Amino acid sequence: SWSEGGAQWQPKLRALCALERVSQEGAWGVDIVRRVTSKASDLLEHLAREVPQCRERARRVLRRPYTSLDAVPIHADGDDDASKGMLYL
């Protein structure tokens, strides 16, 4: 089990790396990571405290403020023209 350290740490570290990367992809990525961290906070805290190989990355994921990009508009066609329709995530 995760809490007993039975599973290998490498997949957990890869998942943490993916979360960090997704969080850099704009509002949609921030939203995904915020949802994951809210549902898996106990697991992330366990990784930050108990799994040395994942400690730093888990702490960064837990520390990151995932609210700064919540209302960033994204244009559906990638154009910055404010007169075009925008997609909000």
N, C-alpha and C positions, 0 to 999 in steps of 0.2 A: 504494500500500500504506500501511498505518497507520504503519509505521516511517519511511517516506520522506516522509510528510506529503502524500501524493497525495489522500487523502480529505479532505473538508471537516471542520473542527473542530466545527461546530454539532451534528451528530448525536451526536458523542462527548460534548459538554457536556450535551445532553439526557439521554443515558444515565446520566451521572454524577448529574444532578439526580434522575432517577428512582430510582437506587440510594439516594441520601440519603433521599428521601421514603419508600421502602419500608422502610428501616431504622427508621423511626419508628412503624411499625405493629405493634409488639409482637414476640413471639417468632418468629412465622412470617416476618416481614419481616427480622429480624436473621438468621435462618437462611439465607434466600435471599441476602442481601448477603454473608454470610460465605462461602457457597459460590462466589458469583461472584468475590469478591476472591481466594479461594484458587486458583481456576482461571485468573484473568486478572491476576494480580499483575504480570507483566512488562509487560503493556499499560498497566495503571494507573500503574506507575512511569514508563513512557515518557511518558504524558500529564502526569504531575506534573513531569517534568524538561524535556520538549521542546516542549510545546504551551502557549504562554503563556495562551491563552484558557481552557484547561482546568486549568491548574496548581493553583490554589487548591482547586477542587472535588475534583480527584483526590487531592490531599494530605489533604483532610478525610476522604474515603472510606477512604484507606489508614490514617489515624491512628485512626479510630474503633474503640473496643474492641467487638467484636461478640460478646462472650461474656457480658455482664452479664445478658442476658435469656433465656439458653438454656433454663432449666428453669422458665420462668414458666407456670403452669397457665392454661388458657383454658377457661372453661365453655362447653360446646356451645350453651347457650341464652342466654348472656350474663349469667346470674344469678350473683351472688356467693355463693350458698348452698353452703357446703362439702360438704353432704351429697349434692349432685347429682353426676352423673358429670362428669369433667373431661377435656378433650382436651389432651394434651401434644404440643408440636411439637418 
